[in-house]
């Protein structure tokens, strides 16, 4: 496996800050992406079967934006 040098450097820093190995950090990141991927697929399937209304979509976007903002401020 090869990585862009800058990405590898950022991973190395993040891994040290998190107290894990480089490969452990990568493994956790890959696992996280697989969980998100599975969730997106499940949501798409559910939405095909029972589509959200425009109001529900707007509420979901607002909740997601709020959650992401809190996470970026270190609350999540």
N, CA, C and O atoms as a Tinker XYZ file with bonds, in Angstrom:
   304  protein
     1  N      0.846000   -1.157000    0.000000    73     2
     2  CA     0.000000    0.000000    0.000000    64     1     3
     3  C      0.898000    1.228000    0.000000    63     2     4     5
     4  O      1.932000    1.261000    0.667000    81     3
     5  N      0.486000    2.234000   -0.759000    73     3     6
     6  CA     1.254000    3.476000   -0.753000    64     5     7
     7  C      0.325000    4.628000   -0.397000    63     6     8     9
     8  O     -0.870000    4.602000   -0.692000    81     7
     9  N      0.901000    5.634000    0.241000    73     7    10
    10  CA     0.155000    6.812000    0.648000    64     9    11
    11  C      0.897000    8.053000    0.204000    63    10    12    13
    12  O      2.125000    8.063000    0.112000    81    11
    13  N      0.143000    9.093000   -0.068000    73    11    14
    14  CA     0.741000   10.391000   -0.314000    64    13    15
    15  C      1.578000   10.761000    0.907000    63    14    16    17
    16  O      1.159000   10.528000    2.041000    81    15
    17  N      2.749000   11.331000    0.682000    73    15    18
    18  CA     3.674000   11.632000    1.779000    64    17    19
    19  C      3.032000   12.548000    2.824000    63    18    20    21
    20  O      3.184000   12.321000    4.024000    81    19
    21  N      2.327000   13.566000    2.380000    73    19    22
    22  CA     1.693000   14.490000    3.322000    64    21    23
    23  C      0.607000   13.799000    4.140000    63    22    24    25
    24  O      0.461000   14.062000    5.333000    81    23
    25  N     -0.151000   12.918000    3.498000    73    23    26
    26  CA    -1.181000   12.170000    4.213000    64    25    27
    27  C     -0.535000   11.269000    5.253000    63    26    28    29
    28  O     -0.998000   11.196000    6.391000    81    27
    29  N      0.528000   10.586000    4.864000    73    27    30
    30  CA     1.237000    9.704000    5.791000    64    29    31
    31  C      1.767000   10.472000    6.999000    63    30    32    33
    32  O      1.701000    9.987000    8.128000    81    31
    33  N      2.285000   11.658000    6.758000    73    31    34
    34  CA     2.785000   12.482000    7.867000    64    33    35
    35  C      1.655000   12.878000    8.813000    63    34    36    37
    36  O      1.822000   12.856000   10.033000    81    35
    37  N      0.503000   13.241000    8.247000    73    35    38
    38  CA    -0.644000   13.612000    9.075000    64    37    39
    39  C     -1.158000   12.417000    9.872000    63    38    40    41
    40  O     -1.554000   12.561000   11.029000    81    39
    41  N     -1.151000   11.250000    9.259000    73    39    42
    42  CA    -1.570000   10.039000    9.967000    64    41    43
    43  C     -0.609000    9.744000   11.103000    63    42    44    45
    44  O     -1.030000    9.400000   12.208000    81    43
    45  N      0.680000    9.878000   10.833000    73    43    46
    46  CA     1.681000    9.623000   11.862000    64    45    47
    47  C      1.468000   10.540000   13.070000    63    46    48    49
    48  O      1.541000   10.095000   14.215000    81    47
    49  N      1.206000   11.810000   12.807000    73    47    50
    50  CA     0.958000   12.762000   13.893000    64    49    51
    51  C     -0.306000   12.377000   14.652000    63    50    52    53
    52  O     -0.309000   12.338000   15.882000    81    51
    53  N     -1.381000   12.093000   13.918000    73    51    54
    54  CA    -2.653000   11.730000   14.552000    64    53    55
    55  C     -2.514000   10.459000   15.386000    63    54    56    57
    56  O     -3.050000   10.369000   16.490000    81    55
    57  N     -1.792000    9.480000   14.848000    73    55    58
    58  CA    -1.607000    8.216000   15.572000    64    57    59
    59  C     -0.856000    8.448000   16.881000    63    58    60    61
    60  O     -1.232000    7.916000   17.925000    81    59
    61  N      0.208000    9.246000   16.816000    73    59    62
    62  CA     0.960000    9.547000   18.043000    64    61    63
    63  C      0.078000   10.285000   19.051000    63    62    64    65
    64  O      0.098000    9.974000   20.242000    81    63
    65  N     -0.693000   11.260000   18.573000    73    63    66
    66  CA    -1.587000   12.000000   19.471000    64    65    67
    67  C     -2.639000   11.087000   20.102000    63    66    68    69
    68  O     -3.026000   11.274000   21.256000    81    67
    69  N     -3.093000   10.102000   19.336000    73    67    70
    70  CA    -4.111000    9.172000   19.830000    64    69    71
    71  C     -3.524000    8.000000   20.604000    63    70    72    73
    72  O     -4.259000    7.192000   21.170000    81    71
    73  N     -2.197000    7.911000   20.627000    73    71    74
    74  CA    -1.543000    6.842000   21.371000    64    73    75
    75  C     -1.685000    5.469000   20.754000    63    74    76    77
    76  O     -1.733000    4.461000   21.459000    81    75
    77  N     -1.752000    5.432000   19.427000    73    75    78
    78  CA    -1.857000    4.147000   18.728000    64    77    79
    79  C     -0.786000    4.070000   17.644000    63    78    80    81
    80  O     -0.144000    5.068000   17.315000    81    79
    81  N     -0.608000    2.891000   17.104000    73    79    82
    82  CA     0.359000    2.727000   16.019000    64    81    83
    83  C     -0.212000    3.295000   14.721000    63    82    84    85
    84  O     -1.417000    3.509000   14.588000    81    83
    85  N      0.681000    3.527000   13.779000    73    83    86
    86  CA     0.292000    4.000000   12.457000    64    85    87
    87  C     -0.730000    3.052000   11.845000    63    86    88    89
    88  O     -1.780000    3.482000   11.367000    81    87
    89  N     -0.414000    1.754000   11.865000    73    87    90
    90  CA    -1.326000    0.774000   11.261000    64    89    91
    91  C     -2.632000    0.658000   12.058000    63    90    92    93
    92  O     -3.694000    0.436000   11.476000    81    91
    93  N     -2.556000    0.805000   13.370000    73    91    94
    94  CA    -3.773000    0.777000   14.182000    64    93    95
    95  C     -4.681000    1.940000   13.851000    63    94    96    97
    96  O     -5.901000    1.793000   13.782000    81    95
    97  N     -4.067000    3.115000   13.646000    73    95    98
    98  CA    -4.845000    4.292000   13.292000    64    97    99
    99  C     -5.513000    4.104000   11.939000    63    98   100   101
   100  O     -6.691000    4.420000   11.767000    81    99
   101  N     -4.742000    3.580000   10.970000    73    99   102
   102  CA    -5.297000    3.324000    9.645000    64   101   103
   103  C     -6.419000    2.301000    9.696000    63   102   104   105
   104  O     -7.437000    2.456000    9.022000    81   103
   105  N     -6.237000    1.265000   10.486000    73   103   106
   106  CA    -7.262000    0.235000   10.614000    64   105   107
   107  C     -8.546000    0.817000   11.187000    63   106   108   109
   108  O     -9.637000    0.522000   10.698000    81   107
   109  N     -8.422000    1.642000   12.221000    73   107   110
   110  CA    -9.599000    2.268000   12.830000    64   109   111
   111  C    -10.286000    3.203000   11.832000    63   110   112   113
   112  O    -11.514000    3.254000   11.767000    81   111
   113  N     -9.490000    3.941000   11.055000    73   111   114
   114  CA   -10.063000    4.851000   10.061000    64   113   115
   115  C    -10.795000    4.066000    8.974000    63   114   116   117
   116  O    -11.878000    4.463000    8.545000    81   115
   117  N    -10.214000    2.964000    8.533000    73   115   118
   118  CA   -10.856000    2.128000    7.521000    64   117   119
   119  C    -12.152000    1.532000    8.069000    63   118   120   121
   120  O    -13.167000    1.505000    7.373000    81   119
   121  N    -12.119000    1.057000    9.312000    73   119   122
   122  CA   -13.319000    0.501000    9.930000    64   121   123
   123  C    -14.413000    1.566000   10.007000    63   122   124   125
   124  O    -15.577000    1.288000    9.717000    81   123
   125  N    -14.043000    2.770000   10.394000    73   123   126
   126  CA   -15.000000    3.873000   10.472000    64   125   127
   127  C    -15.635000    4.139000    9.106000    63   126   128   129
   128  O    -16.849000    4.319000    9.010000    81   127
   129  N    -14.823000    4.162000    8.060000    73   127   130
   130  CA   -15.340000    4.390000    6.714000    64   129   131
   131  C    -16.277000    3.276000    6.268000    63   130   132   133
   132  O    -17.284000    3.539000    5.610000    81   131
   133  N    -15.957000    2.040000    6.619000    73   131   134
   134  CA   -16.825000    0.920000    6.263000    64   133   135
   135  C    -18.172000    1.010000    6.981000    63   134   136   137
   136  O    -19.208000    0.684000    6.401000    81   135
   137  N    -18.160000    1.447000    8.229000    73   135   138
   138  CA   -19.407000    1.633000    8.979000    64   137   139
   139  C    -20.249000    2.728000    8.326000    63   138   140   141
   140  O    -21.455000    2.566000    8.141000    81   139
   141  N    -19.604000    3.842000    7.978000    73   139   142
   142  CA   -20.325000    4.927000    7.308000    64   141   143
   143  C    -20.901000    4.471000    5.974000    63   142   144   145
   144  O    -22.037000    4.800000    5.632000    81   143
   145  N    -20.115000    3.719000    5.232000    73   143   146
   146  CA   -20.560000    3.211000    3.933000    64   145   147
   147  C    -21.782000    2.324000    4.094000    63   146   148   149
   148  O    -22.749000    2.445000    3.342000    81   147
   149  N    -21.737000    1.443000    5.063000    73   147   150
   150  CA   -22.864000    0.557000    5.328000    64   149   151
   151  C    -24.094000    1.369000    5.724000    63   150   152   153
   152  O    -25.206000    1.086000    5.278000    81   151
   153  N    -23.886000    2.368000    6.557000    73   151   154
   154  CA   -25.003000    3.216000    6.981000    64   153   155
   155  C    -25.616000    3.979000    5.827000    63   154   156   157
   156  O    -26.838000    4.095000    5.737000    81   155
   157  N    -24.767000    4.508000    4.929000    73   155   158
   158  CA   -25.295000    5.229000    3.771000    64   157   159
   159  C    -26.108000    4.304000    2.876000    63   158   160   161
   160  O    -27.152000    4.695000    2.356000    81   159
   161  N    -25.628000    3.080000    2.699000    73   159   162
   162  CA   -26.372000    2.119000    1.879000    64   161   163
   163  C    -27.715000    1.773000    2.526000    63   162   164   165
   164  O    -28.738000    1.694000    1.845000    81   163
   165  N    -27.703000    1.572000    3.827000    73   163   166
   166  CA   -28.948000    1.242000    4.527000    64   165   167
   167  C    -29.935000    2.401000    4.439000    63   166   168   169
   168  O    -31.130000    2.188000    4.233000    81   167
   169  N    -29.438000    3.625000    4.595000    73   167   170
   170  CA   -30.314000    4.794000    4.509000    64   169   171
   171  C    -30.887000    4.948000    3.101000    63   170   172   173
   172  O    -32.061000    5.283000    2.947000    81   171
   173  N    -30.077000    4.708000    2.079000    73   171   174
   174  CA   -30.551000    4.813000    0.701000    64   173   175
   175  C    -31.640000    3.780000    0.436000    63   174   176   177
   176  O    -32.642000    4.083000   -0.211000    81   175
   177  N    -31.445000    2.563000    0.932000    73   175   178
   178  CA   -32.449000    1.512000    0.754000    64   177   179
   179  C    -33.746000    1.884000    1.471000    63   178   180   181
   180  O    -34.837000    1.749000    0.918000    81   179
   181  N    -33.610000    2.349000    2.693000    73   179   182
   182  CA   -34.785000    2.754000    3.473000    64   181   183
   183  C    -35.512000    3.905000    2.778000    63   182   184   185
   184  O    -36.741000    3.916000    2.709000    81   183
   185  N    -34.748000    4.875000    2.264000    73   183   186
   186  CA   -35.349000    6.032000    1.609000    64   185   187
   187  C    -36.062000    5.630000    0.324000    63   186   188   189
   188  O    -37.062000    6.245000   -0.046000    81   187
   189  N    -35.561000    4.606000   -0.361000    73   187   190
   190  CA   -36.256000    4.118000   -1.566000    64   189   191
   191  C    -37.602000    3.504000   -1.189000    63   190   192   193
   192  O    -38.587000    3.655000   -1.911000    81   191
   193  N    -37.632000    2.813000   -0.053000    73   191   194
   194  CA   -38.849000    2.137000    0.381000    64   193   195
   195  C    -39.853000    3.086000    1.030000    63   194   196   197
   196  O    -41.061000    2.903000    0.882000    81   195
   197  N    -39.372000    4.084000    1.737000    73   195   198
   198  CA   -40.221000    5.022000    2.465000    64   197   199
   199  C    -39.568000    6.406000    2.419000    63   198   200   201
   200  O    -38.964000    6.841000    3.399000    81   199
   201  N    -39.690000    7.096000    1.281000    73   199   202
   202  CA   -38.975000    8.370000    1.090000    64   201   203
   203  C    -39.311000    9.417000    2.155000    63   202   204   205
   204  O    -40.446000    9.524000    2.621000    81   203
   205  N    -38.288000   10.179000    2.519000    73   203   206
   206  CA   -38.471000   11.273000    3.460000    64   205   207
   207  C    -39.163000   12.441000    2.758000    63   206   208   209
   208  O    -39.003000   12.645000    1.555000    81   207
   209  N    -39.926000   13.194000    3.525000    73   207   210
   210  CA   -40.514000   14.416000    2.992000    64   209   211
   211  C    -39.443000   15.499000    2.959000    63   210   212   213
   212  O    -38.385000   15.348000    3.569000    81   211
   213  N    -39.714000   16.583000    2.254000    73   211   214
   214  CA   -38.777000   17.701000    2.222000    64   213   215
   215  C    -38.558000   18.267000    3.615000    63   214   216   217
   216  O    -37.442000   18.664000    3.949000    81   215
   217  N    -39.595000   18.312000    4.428000    73   215   218
   218  CA   -39.485000   18.818000    5.800000    64   217   219
   219  C    -38.590000   17.902000    6.630000    63   218   220   221
   220  O    -37.751000   18.377000    7.396000    81   219
   221  N    -38.767000   16.587000    6.478000    73   219   222
   222  CA   -37.925000   15.630000    7.207000    64   221   223
   223  C    -36.462000   15.737000    6.766000    63   222   224   225
   224  O    -35.557000   15.663000    7.597000    81   223
   225  N    -36.234000   15.908000    5.475000    73   223   226
   226  CA   -34.859000   16.060000    4.973000    64   225   227
   227  C    -34.209000   17.317000    5.541000    63   226   228   229
   228  O    -33.047000   17.294000    5.948000    81   227
   229  N    -34.959000   18.406000    5.568000    73   227   230
   230  CA   -34.425000   19.667000    6.099000    64   229   231
   231  C    -34.092000   19.514000    7.580000    63   230   232   233
   232  O    -33.054000   19.994000    8.034000    81   231
   233  N    -34.960000   18.852000    8.332000    73   231   234
   234  CA   -34.709000   18.635000    9.764000    64   233   235
   235  C    -33.478000   17.755000    9.964000    63   234   236   237
   236  O    -32.673000   17.997000   10.863000    81   235
   237  N    -33.337000   16.744000    9.130000    73   235   238
   238  CA   -32.178000   15.855000    9.241000    64   237   239
   239  C    -30.885000   16.602000    8.916000    63   238   240   241
   240  O    -29.875000   16.415000    9.593000    81   239
   241  N    -30.912000   17.445000    7.887000    73   239   242
   242  CA   -29.714000   18.231000    7.546000    64   241   243
   243  C    -29.343000   19.184000    8.684000    63   242   244   245
   244  O    -28.166000   19.347000    9.007000    81   243
   245  N    -30.345000   19.802000    9.280000    73   243   246
   246  CA   -30.091000   20.713000   10.395000    64   245   247
   247  C    -29.461000   19.959000   11.565000    63   246   248   249
   248  O    -28.495000   20.430000   12.165000    81   247
   249  N    -30.013000   18.787000   11.885000    73   247   250
   250  CA   -29.470000   17.985000   12.986000    64   249   251
   251  C    -28.043000   17.531000   12.679000    63   250   252   253
   252  O    -27.185000   17.549000   13.561000    81   251
   253  N    -27.788000   17.130000   11.452000    73   251   254
   254  CA   -26.443000   16.697000   11.071000    64   253   255
   255  C    -25.464000   17.853000   11.129000    63   254   256   257
   256  O    -24.358000   17.707000   11.651000    81   255
   257  N    -25.862000   19.008000   10.596000    73   255   258
   258  CA   -24.988000   20.185000   10.656000    64   257   259
   259  C    -24.659000   20.535000   12.099000    63   258   260   261
   260  O    -23.514000   20.866000   12.407000    81   259
   261  N    -25.638000   20.466000   12.980000    73   259   262
   262  CA   -25.424000   20.771000   14.392000    64   261   263
   263  C    -24.456000   19.772000   15.017000    63   262   264   265
   264  O    -23.541000   20.162000   15.743000    81   263
   265  N    -24.654000   18.493000   14.738000    73   263   266
   266  CA   -23.787000   17.457000   15.290000    64   265   267
   267  C    -22.356000   17.604000   14.793000    63   266   268   269
   268  O    -21.410000   17.450000   15.565000    81   267
   269  N    -22.195000   17.900000   13.511000    73   267   270
   270  CA   -20.850000   18.071000   12.958000    64   269   271
   271  C    -20.172000   19.307000   13.530000    63   270   272   273
   272  O    -18.968000   19.292000   13.784000    81   271
   273  N    -20.936000   20.376000   13.734000    73   271   274
   274  CA   -20.364000   21.591000   14.316000    64   273   275
   275  C    -19.913000   21.329000   15.741000    63   274   276   277
   276  O    -18.845000   21.789000   16.145000    81   275
   277  N    -20.714000   20.596000   16.513000    73   275   278
   278  CA   -20.332000   20.274000   17.893000    64   277   279
   279  C    -19.092000   19.392000   17.909000    63   278   280   281
   280  O    -18.206000   19.588000   18.741000    81   279
   281  N    -19.017000   18.424000   16.999000    73   279   282
   282  CA   -17.855000   17.547000   16.934000    64   281   283
   283  C    -16.606000   18.345000   16.591000    63   282   284   285
   284  O    -15.542000   18.106000   17.162000    81   283
   285  N    -16.724000   19.285000   15.668000    73   283   286
   286  CA   -15.544000   20.064000   15.282000    64   285   287
   287  C    -15.088000   20.995000   16.405000    63   286   288   289
   288  O    -13.937000   21.433000   16.426000    81   287
   289  N    -15.987000   21.294000   17.331000    73   287   290
   290  CA   -15.616000   22.109000   18.492000    64   289   291
   291  C    -15.136000   21.240000   19.643000    63   290   292   293
   292  O    -14.877000   21.744000   20.736000    81   291
   293  N    -15.016000   19.928000   19.404000    73   291   294
   294  CA   -14.476000   19.024000   20.418000    64   293   295
   295  C    -15.496000   18.504000   21.412000    63   294   296   297
   296  O    -15.130000   18.029000   22.487000    81   295
   297  N    -16.757000   18.589000   21.067000    73   295   298
   298  CA   -17.796000   18.131000   21.993000    64   297   299
   299  C    -18.296000   16.739000   21.658000    63   298   300   301
   300  O    -19.141000   16.205000   22.377000    81   299
   301  N    -17.800000   16.139000   20.590000    73   299   302
   302  CA   -18.350000   14.855000   20.194000    64   301   303
   303  C    -17.358000   13.761000   20.175000    63   302   304
   304  O    -17.700000   12.622000   19.856000    81   303
